[in-house]
Amino acid sequence: MGGAVSLYALQKLMFVLNRDPKAQVRFKTDQKDLLDEYELTPEERGALEKPDIGLLYVLGVNGQLLMHFAALVGMEWSKYIQSMRDGIAEHGPVRAGIYAMTTEMDEKVAGV
């Protein structure tokens, strides 16, 4: 399965979790079966099960989707922001999606 395909499935699941109260209940009570409905990589699935906000961010999940997921799993705002920073420190630059990092953390961009 290609990275773009699984990222799409991961973000589609996040979208559903953010908007569907029944899916939110299933995530908490019947998580395995819910996750089985989406074509996720083992790494993506593990990040959801933990949940590992930092890894989900590095995998390319859109921050707008991710912040609602963080709230769903009971994470407060400042910890959510720190989790994304920690994810980059632990797992490396964002790999895919609109936040994909094309420079190193300490590298200047466009002469800035």
Secondary structure as UniProt FT lines:
FT   HELIX           3..19
FT   HELIX           21..29
FT   HELIX           31..36
FT   HELIX           42..49
FT   TURN            50..51
FT   HELIX           53..59
FT   HELIX           63..72
FT   TURN            73..74
FT   HELIX           77..91
FT   TURN            98..99
FT   TURN            105..106
FT   TURN            110..111
//
